[in-house]
Amino acid sequence: MMGGFVTVARMFAEPLFDNDANMEKVWMLATGIDEVSSEKWIIHLREGVTFSNGNPFTAADVMFTLNYLANDPMGFMYIPTFDLANSKIIDDYTIEIAIVGYQITQIDALTMLYIFDEESFDPDTYAMNPVGTGPYVVTEYVINSHVNMTANENYWGDVPKIKNLQFKVLNEDSQRINALEAGSVDVSAIPISDIEYIDSLPDFSLATVMSGLCDNVVFNLSENSVFQNLDARLAVSHAIDRDAIVRLVYEGHAKVTDYPVSMSAKDYEGRFAGMHEVYMT
């Protein structure tokens, strides 16, 4: 089986909640979030959950995780409006979060935050020996080779029907295609150039979805750059045939956006279409 790092991590660690295919909340380590006001949330946590090492999951673990991430540049990007100094634990399964400013994506950013066990967490060993609340437990990790997992028999939810998982590290596109054909993997991401080939093979189901991200050209706006000039930036933008890029680079499996990010992003609204050409280019 194959997947990106998010897929792998989600097997052994969990966030407070997730979104399903219809973008409806699926409560996981939290059972609800009351947005009391633009300055305060109350998070209700699931009781009876244990980490894979047997430690109980409580509000202290959530606060520990939030404070740890607040001091990490990558982690902080998911909680930029949280005022942790004025947030507090109400009881073992309730947290009050202070908010410094409203941001539409803030609550959904929590789907990317996996909760650590405060007692055992060690940033130097977590990657090789992770402890989480997920449906699987990591049994072996060999760098640049594979990750083996087994079903967590003490999982708070439904115990997985598949007992053992293996995620392989396959960096080359050809390796992925060969692995699928040889039957050494059951699921794999594939390059755009192989979509039609894989779709022609029997016993395979091909799923495609528009990404919530998009590729952009970013200009160098440093002091001595020619692109300090807006006309220079517009000239380059207008010279790029984006429809040709869709046809030739992505073989038709892409869309030209008139928005700075993907029009498939959750917070895209129809009113954003047809903005000023500076945004469109």
C-alpha positions as CSV (number, residue, x, y, z in Angstrom):
1,M,0.0,0.0,0.0
2,M,1.2,3.5,-0.7
3,G,0.3,7.0,0.4
4,G,1.7,10.5,1.2
5,F,2.9,11.3,4.6
6,V,-0.5,12.5,5.7
7,T,-2.0,9.1,4.8
8,V,0.7,7.3,6.8
9,A,0.5,9.5,9.8
10,R,-3.3,9.3,9.9
11,M,-3.1,5.5,10.5
12,F,-1.3,5.8,13.9
13,A,-2.1,9.4,15.0
14,E,-5.3,11.4,15.0
15,P,-6.5,15.0,15.0
16,L,-9.5,16.4,16.9
17,F,-11.7,15.9,13.9
18,D,-11.7,15.3,10.1
19,N,-13.8,16.2,7.1
20,D,-15.5,13.6,5.0
21,A,-15.9,13.7,1.2
22,N,-18.9,16.1,1.6
23,M,-16.8,18.4,3.8
24,E,-18.9,17.4,6.9
25,K,-17.1,17.1,10.2
26,V,-16.2,13.7,11.4
27,W,-15.5,13.9,15.2
28,M,-12.4,12.0,16.3
29,L,-10.5,13.0,19.5
30,A,-13.0,15.8,19.9
31,T,-16.7,15.3,20.1
32,G,-17.7,19.0,19.5
33,I,-16.4,22.5,19.3
34,D,-18.6,25.4,20.6
35,E,-17.6,28.7,18.9
36,V,-18.8,30.8,21.8
37,S,-17.7,34.0,20.2
38,S,-15.1,35.3,17.8
39,E,-12.7,35.3,20.8
40,K,-13.5,32.0,22.5
41,W,-13.9,28.3,21.6
42,I,-14.8,25.5,23.9
43,I,-13.5,22.1,22.7
44,H,-15.1,18.9,24.1
45,L,-12.9,15.8,24.0
46,R,-13.7,12.1,23.7
47,E,-13.5,10.1,26.9
48,G,-12.1,6.6,27.2
49,V,-9.3,7.0,24.6
50,T,-5.8,5.6,25.2
51,F,-2.6,6.1,23.3
52,S,-0.9,3.0,21.8
53,N,1.4,2.9,24.9
54,G,-1.6,2.6,27.2
55,N,-1.5,6.2,28.5
56,P,-5.0,7.9,28.8
57,F,-5.8,10.7,26.4
58,T,-6.8,13.9,28.2
59,A,-7.0,17.7,27.7
60,A,-3.4,18.0,29.0
61,D,-2.2,16.1,25.9
62,V,-4.1,18.6,23.6
63,M,-2.7,21.6,25.4
64,F,0.8,20.1,25.3
65,T,0.5,19.5,21.6
66,L,-0.7,23.0,20.9
67,N,2.0,24.7,22.9
68,Y,4.7,22.5,21.3
69,L,3.5,23.4,17.8
70,A,3.2,27.1,18.7
71,N,7.0,27.1,19.0
72,D,7.5,25.4,15.7
73,P,7.4,27.5,12.5
74,M,5.5,24.8,10.5
75,G,3.2,23.9,13.4
76,F,2.3,27.5,14.2
77,M,0.9,28.0,10.7
78,Y,-2.0,25.8,11.7
79,I,-2.9,27.8,14.8
80,P,-2.0,31.4,14.0
81,T,-5.1,32.9,15.8
82,F,-4.8,30.8,19.0
83,D,-3.9,32.8,22.1
84,L,-2.5,29.9,24.1
85,A,-1.3,32.1,27.0
86,N,-5.0,32.9,27.7
87,S,-6.3,29.5,26.9
88,K,-7.0,27.0,29.7
89,I,-8.0,23.4,30.6
90,I,-11.4,23.4,32.2
91,D,-11.3,19.7,33.1
92,D,-9.8,16.5,31.7
93,Y,-12.1,16.6,28.6
94,T,-12.8,20.2,28.1
95,I,-10.5,23.1,26.9
96,E,-11.2,26.8,26.5
97,I,-9.3,28.3,23.6
98,A,-8.8,32.1,23.3
99,I,-8.8,33.5,19.8
100,V,-7.0,36.7,18.8
101,G,-8.8,37.1,15.5
102,Y,-11.2,35.4,13.2
103,Q,-9.9,33.4,10.2
104,I,-12.2,31.3,8.1
105,T,-9.7,28.5,7.7
106,Q,-8.7,28.3,11.4
107,I,-11.1,25.6,12.6
108,D,-10.4,23.3,9.6
109,A,-6.6,23.7,10.2
110,L,-7.1,21.5,13.2
111,T,-7.6,18.5,10.9
112,M,-3.9,18.7,10.2
113,L,-2.8,18.6,13.9
114,Y,-2.1,15.2,15.3
115,I,-2.2,15.0,19.1
116,F,0.9,13.8,21.0
117,D,1.1,11.9,24.3
118,E,2.6,14.5,26.7
119,E,4.2,11.9,29.0
120,S,6.1,10.0,26.3
121,F,6.6,12.5,23.5
122,D,10.3,12.9,22.5
123,P,10.9,14.9,19.2
124,D,14.2,13.0,18.7
125,T,12.6,9.5,18.8
126,Y,9.0,10.1,17.7
127,A,9.6,9.6,14.0
128,M,11.0,6.1,14.5
129,N,8.8,5.1,17.4
130,P,5.6,7.1,17.2
131,V,2.9,6.9,19.9
132,G,-0.7,7.9,18.9
133,T,-4.4,7.1,19.3
134,G,-4.9,5.9,15.7
135,P,-6.4,2.6,14.5
136,Y,-2.9,1.2,13.8
137,V,0.4,0.9,15.7
138,V,3.7,1.2,14.0
139,T,5.7,-2.1,14.3
140,E,8.7,-1.3,12.0
141,Y,10.0,1.7,10.2
142,V,13.0,1.3,7.8
143,I,14.1,4.6,6.4
144,N,13.7,4.9,2.6
145,S,12.2,1.4,2.5
146,H,8.9,0.8,4.3
147,V,6.6,1.3,7.4
148,N,4.8,-1.7,8.8
149,M,1.7,-1.4,11.0
150,T,-0.7,-3.6,12.8
151,A,-4.3,-3.0,13.9
152,N,-4.6,-1.3,17.3
153,E,-6.7,-3.8,19.3
154,N,-7.4,-1.1,21.9
155,Y,-8.6,1.5,19.4
156,W,-11.5,3.6,20.7
157,G,-13.4,3.2,17.4
158,D,-14.1,0.2,15.2
159,V,-11.0,-2.0,15.1
160,P,-9.8,-2.1,11.4
161,K,-10.8,-5.2,9.4
162,I,-7.4,-5.2,7.7
163,K,-4.9,-6.3,10.4
164,N,-1.6,-5.5,8.7
165,L,-0.5,-2.5,6.6
166,Q,2.7,-1.8,4.8
167,F,3.6,1.5,3.2
168,K,6.5,1.3,0.7
169,V,8.8,4.1,-0.2
170,L,8.8,4.2,-4.0
171,N,10.4,7.4,-5.3
172,E,10.5,6.7,-9.0
173,D,7.3,6.8,-11.2
174,S,8.4,3.6,-12.9
175,Q,8.7,1.8,-9.5
176,R,5.1,2.6,-8.7
177,I,3.8,1.3,-12.0
178,N,5.9,-1.8,-11.8
179,A,4.7,-2.4,-8.2
180,L,1.1,-2.2,-9.2
181,E,1.5,-4.6,-12.1
182,A,3.5,-7.0,-10.0
183,G,0.9,-6.9,-7.2
184,S,3.4,-5.8,-4.6
185,V,1.2,-2.8,-3.7
186,D,-2.6,-2.5,-3.8
187,V,-2.9,1.3,-3.8
188,S,-0.6,3.9,-5.3
189,A,-0.4,7.4,-6.5
190,I,0.5,7.5,-10.2
191,P,2.0,10.1,-12.5
192,I,-0.3,11.9,-15.0
193,S,1.5,10.4,-17.9
194,D,0.4,6.9,-16.9
195,I,-3.3,7.6,-16.2
196,E,-4.5,6.2,-19.5
197,Y,-2.3,3.1,-19.3
198,I,-3.3,2.2,-15.7
199,D,-7.0,2.9,-16.6
200,S,-6.7,0.3,-19.5
201,L,-5.5,-2.5,-17.1
202,P,-8.1,-5.0,-15.8
203,D,-8.8,-5.2,-12.1
204,F,-7.7,-1.6,-11.3
205,S,-10.0,1.2,-10.2
206,L,-8.6,4.7,-11.0
207,A,-9.8,7.7,-8.9
208,T,-9.0,11.3,-9.8
209,V,-9.7,14.5,-7.9
210,M,-8.9,18.1,-8.4
211,S,-6.3,19.3,-5.9
212,G,-7.0,22.0,-3.3
213,L,-3.6,23.4,-4.3
214,C,-2.3,24.8,-7.6
215,D,1.0,25.5,-9.2
216,N,2.1,29.1,-9.5
217,V,4.9,31.1,-10.9
218,V,6.3,33.4,-8.1
219,F,8.3,36.5,-9.0
220,N,11.4,37.7,-7.4
221,L,10.5,41.0,-5.8
222,S,13.9,41.8,-4.2
223,E,15.3,45.3,-4.4
224,N,17.3,44.9,-7.5
225,S,14.9,42.6,-9.4
226,V,13.5,43.7,-12.7
227,F,10.2,42.3,-11.5
228,Q,9.8,45.2,-9.0
229,N,8.1,46.7,-12.1
230,L,4.5,45.6,-12.4
231,D,4.5,45.9,-16.2
232,A,7.4,43.4,-16.3
233,R,5.4,40.9,-14.2
234,L,2.3,41.4,-16.3
235,A,4.3,41.0,-19.5
236,V,5.7,37.6,-18.4
237,S,2.3,36.5,-17.2
238,H,0.6,37.4,-20.4
239,A,3.3,35.6,-22.4
240,I,2.6,32.3,-20.7
241,D,0.0,30.2,-22.5
242,R,-1.7,28.5,-19.6
243,D,-4.0,26.5,-21.8
244,A,-0.9,25.0,-23.5
245,I,0.5,24.1,-20.1
246,V,-2.7,22.2,-19.3
247,R,-2.6,20.3,-22.6
248,L,1.2,19.6,-22.8
249,V,2.4,19.3,-19.2
250,Y,-0.7,17.9,-17.5
251,E,-2.1,16.2,-20.6
252,G,-5.5,17.7,-20.0
253,H,-5.8,16.7,-16.4
254,A,-5.8,20.2,-15.0
255,K,-7.8,23.4,-15.1
256,V,-6.7,27.0,-15.6
257,T,-7.6,29.1,-12.6
258,D,-8.6,32.7,-12.5
259,Y,-7.9,32.8,-8.7
260,P,-4.6,32.9,-6.9
261,V,-5.1,29.4,-5.5
262,S,-7.1,26.4,-6.6
263,M,-10.8,26.8,-7.4
264,S,-11.2,23.4,-5.8
265,A,-10.1,24.7,-2.4
266,K,-12.8,24.4,0.3
267,D,-13.0,28.2,0.9
268,Y,-13.3,29.1,-2.8
269,E,-16.6,31.0,-3.5
270,G,-18.1,31.8,-6.9
271,R,-17.9,35.5,-6.2
272,F,-14.1,35.2,-6.4
273,A,-14.3,34.4,-10.1
274,G,-13.4,37.0,-12.7
275,M,-11.3,39.2,-10.4
276,H,-9.1,42.0,-11.6
277,E,-6.6,40.7,-14.2
278,V,-3.7,41.3,-11.8
279,Y,-5.1,38.5,-9.6
280,M,-6.0,36.4,-12.6
281,T,-2.5,36.5,-14.0
